């Protein structure tokens, strides 16, 4: 696979997983419900969770993004407002928790895409990018 076609494949996979679609066929859904990854794509049969702990990377991705969001929020609020510590904590905590809850399915979908991309580039026999 040429570098240009690898980049095009990565962009296609990224677009599909951000739309919460199967990275292989782009037609099946990744999720059964909120933050619940389906075992496999109903359209093409691609297995999303092949082994226990397959979504551990999404947990780390969510944690890192949430920490960055919390730090940015803390600095922004600290700079904008002259609040007491209690008010500061009471105002920022719900926002950070809401961000964590909203970002979790995005991280899970991205991680499905990361695993699929590594399998595609590793030329695993069960991977076939369909356009």
C-alpha positions in Angstrom: 0.0 0.0 0.0 1.5 3.3 -1.0 1.9 6.2 1.5 -0.8 8.2 -0.3 -3.3 5.3 -0.2 -2.5 4.6 3.5 -3.3 8.2 4.3 -6.6 8.0 2.3 -7.5 4.8 4.1 -6.7 6.3 7.5 -8.9 9.3 6.7 -11.8 7.1 5.5 -11.5 5.0 8.7 -11.4 8.1 10.9 -14.5 9.5 9.2 -16.4 6.3 9.6 -15.6 5.8 13.3 -16.4 9.4 14.1 -19.8 8.8 12.5 -20.0 5.7 14.8 -20.0 3.4 11.8 -18.0 0.2 11.1 -14.5 1.1 10.0 -14.5 -1.7 7.5 -17.7 -1.3 5.6 -19.0 2.0 6.8 -22.6 0.7 6.9 -23.0 -1.1 10.3 -23.1 0.7 13.6 -20.3 0.4 16.2 -22.7 0.8 19.2 -25.7 -1.1 20.4 -26.6 1.8 22.8 -24.8 4.6 24.6 -21.1 3.6 25.1 -21.9 -0.1 24.6 -19.8 -1.4 21.7 -21.4 -4.2 19.6 -19.6 -7.5 19.5 -19.4 -7.3 15.7 -20.7 -5.4 12.7 -24.1 -6.6 11.6 -23.4 -5.8 8.0 -19.9 -7.2 7.3 -19.2 -9.3 10.5 -16.1 -7.4 11.6 -15.5 -8.3 15.3 -15.0 -5.1 17.3 -14.1 -6.6 20.6 -11.8 -9.6 19.9 -10.5 -10.2 23.4 -11.1 -9.1 27.0 -9.6 -5.7 27.6 -9.8 -4.7 23.9 -11.3 -1.3 24.9 -8.6 -0.5 27.5 -7.0 2.0 25.1 -10.3 4.0 25.0 -10.2 4.2 28.8 -6.8 5.8 28.6 -7.9 8.1 25.8 -10.9 9.2 27.8 -8.8 9.8 30.9 -6.2 11.8 29.0 -8.7 14.0 27.1 -10.7 14.6 30.3 -7.5 15.6 32.2 -6.6 18.1 29.4 -10.2 19.4 29.4 -10.2 19.8 33.2 -6.8 21.6 33.2 -8.0 24.0 30.5 -11.2 24.6 32.4 -9.4 25.2 35.7 -7.0 27.7 34.1 -9.8 29.5 32.3 -12.1 29.8 35.3 -9.2 30.7 37.6 -8.3 33.5 35.2 -11.9 34.7 34.6 -13.5 34.5 38.0 -12.6 35.4 41.6 -14.4 32.6 43.3 -13.9 30.8 46.5 -12.4 27.3 46.3 -15.8 25.7 47.1 -17.7 27.6 44.4 -14.8 26.8 42.0 -15.1 23.1 42.6 -18.9 23.1 42.6 -18.9 24.9 39.2 -16.2 22.9 37.4 -16.8 19.3 38.6 -20.2 18.9 36.8 -18.7 20.3 33.6 -15.7 17.8 33.7 -18.0 14.9 34.5 -20.3 15.8 31.6 -17.3 16.0 29.3 -16.2 12.6 30.4 -19.6 11.1 29.7 -19.9 12.8 26.3 -16.3 11.9 25.2 -16.5 8.2 26.2 -18.3 6.9 23.1 -16.0 9.0 20.9 -13.0 7.4 22.5 -14.5 4.0 22.1 -15.2 4.5 18.4 -11.7 6.0 17.9 -10.2 3.0 19.6 -12.1 0.6 17.3 -10.6 2.6 14.4 -7.1 2.4 15.9 -7.3 -1.4 16.2 -8.7 -1.8 12.7 -6.0 0.4 11.2 -3.2 -1.6 12.9 -4.8 -4.8 11.6 -5.1 -3.3 8.1 -1.5 -2.2 8.0 -0.4 -5.5 9.5 -2.2 -7.2 6.6 -4.3 -9.4 8.8 -6.3 -11.9 6.7 -9.7 -10.9 8.2 -9.3 -7.2 7.3 -10.6 -5.8 4.0 -11.3 -2.1 3.7 -14.5 -1.7 1.6 -15.2 1.6 -0.1 
